[in-house]
Amino acid sequence: MFEWLSWFTHMENTKPFVLVLFSITFVLILFYVFTNKDRSKRFESYKNIPFQEKDEDGQSKDRKDEH
């Protein structure tokens, strides 16, 4: 039933398969990182998260404005 799994037990089969799998994964990650232009705007908005506080209403306010 699972004879196809025995193919993975041989190192001469597993090593090239894993190399191809990691190479494809690496290329996909690079493609994801460098193709979306909206990501930079989103990351810019994330940089101020540590400086935000919640007030009594649950709304976030910027701590930099208090100084």
C-alpha positions in Angstrom: 0.0 0.0 0.0 2.8 2.5 0.9 5.5 1.1 -1.3 6.1 4.6 -2.7 7.3 5.7 0.7 10.2 3.3 0.6 11.6 5.5 -2.2 12.4 8.1 0.5 14.4 5.6 2.6 17.2 5.6 0.0 19.6 8.5 0.4 20.3 8.7 -3.3 16.7 9.6 -3.8 16.1 11.8 -0.8 19.0 14.2 -1.2 18.1 15.5 -4.7 14.4 15.7 -3.7 15.2 17.8 -0.6 17.6 20.0 -2.6 14.9 20.7 -5.2 12.3 21.3 -2.5 14.5 23.8 -0.6 15.5 25.6 -3.8 11.9 26.0 -4.9 11.0 27.2 -1.4 13.8 29.7 -1.4 12.8 31.1 -4.8 9.2 31.4 -3.7 10.2 33.3 -0.6 12.3 35.7 -2.7 9.4 36.2 -5.1 7.1 36.9 -2.2 9.4 39.4 -0.6 10.4 41.4 -3.7 7.1 41.5 -5.7 4.5 43.1 -3.4 4.7 46.9 -3.4 2.1 47.4 -0.6 4.2 45.5 1.9 6.5 48.5 2.5 3.6 50.7 3.4 2.3 48.2 5.8 5.8 47.7 7.4 6.1 51.4 7.8 2.9 51.5 9.8 4.2 48.7 12.0 7.3 50.6 13.1 5.3 52.8 15.5 3.4 50.0 17.3 5.7 50.0 20.4 5.0 53.7 20.9 1.2 53.4 20.9 -0.9 53.1 24.0 -4.6 52.3 24.6 -6.7 54.9 26.3 -9.8 54.3 28.4 -12.0 53.9 25.2 -9.7 51.2 23.8 -8.5 53.6 21.1 -4.8 53.6 20.5 -3.0 56.9 20.9 0.6 57.7 20.1 2.9 58.2 23.1 5.2 60.5 21.0 2.4 63.1 21.0 2.4 63.4 24.8 5.9 65.0 25.0 
